[in-house]
Each structure stands twice: as C-alpha cells, then as structure tokens.
Amino acid sequence: MSLDEHLSLGKVAKRCNVSRTTVYRWIISGHLKAYSLPSGHFRVRPQDLDEFCRTFGIPDVGAAAHRRKPVSNKLNVLIADDHPDVVLLLRKVTERYLPEAAIHEAVNGVDTCIAVGNVHPQILLLDIMMPGMDGFAVLQELLRRPELADSKVIVVSAYEPFDRIEELARLNPQIVASMRKPVSVELLGKTLQDIAKQVSPEAKQG
C-alpha cells in the first residue's frame, strides 16, 4: 500500500461524518492509530481505521452511515448510553411518550459522534460517562456543527460532580435538561413531549 492511500484527518473526518477536531482527539487519546509526517500532519492507515471501527462496534463506516439515516417527517431521537439496560429503559420511555418518533441508538462516545452526524437527531438523550470519548467531547462535537444547531440535548447521567453538567447546560441553550440517574420516568417523558412540541417536523412546517 502506498503512502498516497493513507488517510489525512480530513479524509477520516469525511468518512466518519465527524469534525477534524474529533478525529484529532481520537488520535491523541490513543484510540485511533496514526503516524506523523515530517510536516507534523497525521496520516491514518486504512487498516487502522478499520480496526478502530471494529473496536467501537462500527463494522464499516460506510455501512453505518447507510444504516443510520434520519427518518423524514418523523422526530428523530438518538439514545447514547453504554449500558444496555439503560438504553432499553430510555427506549421504552421514548416509545411511551413519543410513539411516533424514530429511535436510534449509540453505545459509546465514538459511535455517538458518528451517529449524530448521520441522523441529525432533533433530540439526543446523552450519557456523559461513555468509553472511547466521553459525553463532554460529544457535546463539543455537537455544539460546533452548524447543521446540528437544532438538536436538543437531554443529559441523563450519574456523573459527579453533577453541578458541572448543570453549569454546562446554563452556558449552552442546546442542552435543555440534565437529569441524574436513576431518572424519573414521568419527568423524562414530560420533558420529551415538551421538546417535541418545539422541534418536531410537523411543528416546523406549521
């Protein structure tokens, strides 16, 4: 394989549908293998990107992008949590209170960053403590991308000190609620319904 076939940060970002800054974080954290050119720029071998995707449960970046697309004329909700029982609970709450929503799932920080770029969720239910890339990094990815400006975030987490999350919510209007685990089903359900009234495709068309 020639060096010309190795991937720049921009090419990795395009394939994964994330920002260059996020790819840089993956490399600096040691999750994604890369090497540095004399110029200081990073390059990623395709096989190392494939291994990275396998590690974080993404068999093929292109396939993942094709599999997770926003459902038109529906409210798209993305649930991001690495605990299957929590994902199941959040899915059931969403199905109960927003029965018409299209629900998508992500199981770690890396998967979430890719999913938000593919799905463009109107509502993101986000855990903060996830492997690969924590929720704070995911939020930075979300908040810096203009095409995701309409996404609303509900942080559902056991993270402590929790006031750090509450402070982040005060500074970022996209974070519309922050809830400690174990979450109140009724409170979460009402919050979902309140947000849906503001961001649903039908509301925008009206």
Secondary structure, 3 states (H helix, E strand, C coil): CCHHHCECHHHHHHHHCCCHHHHHHHHHCCCCCCEECCCCCEEECHHHHHHHHHHCCCCCHHHHHHHCCCCCCCCEEEEECCCHHHHHHHHHHHHHHCCCCEEEEECCHHHHHHHHHHHCCCEEEECCCCCCCCHHHHHHHHHCCHHHCCCEEEEEECCCCHHHHHHHHHHCCCEEEEEECCCCHHHHHHHHHHHHHHHCHHHHHC
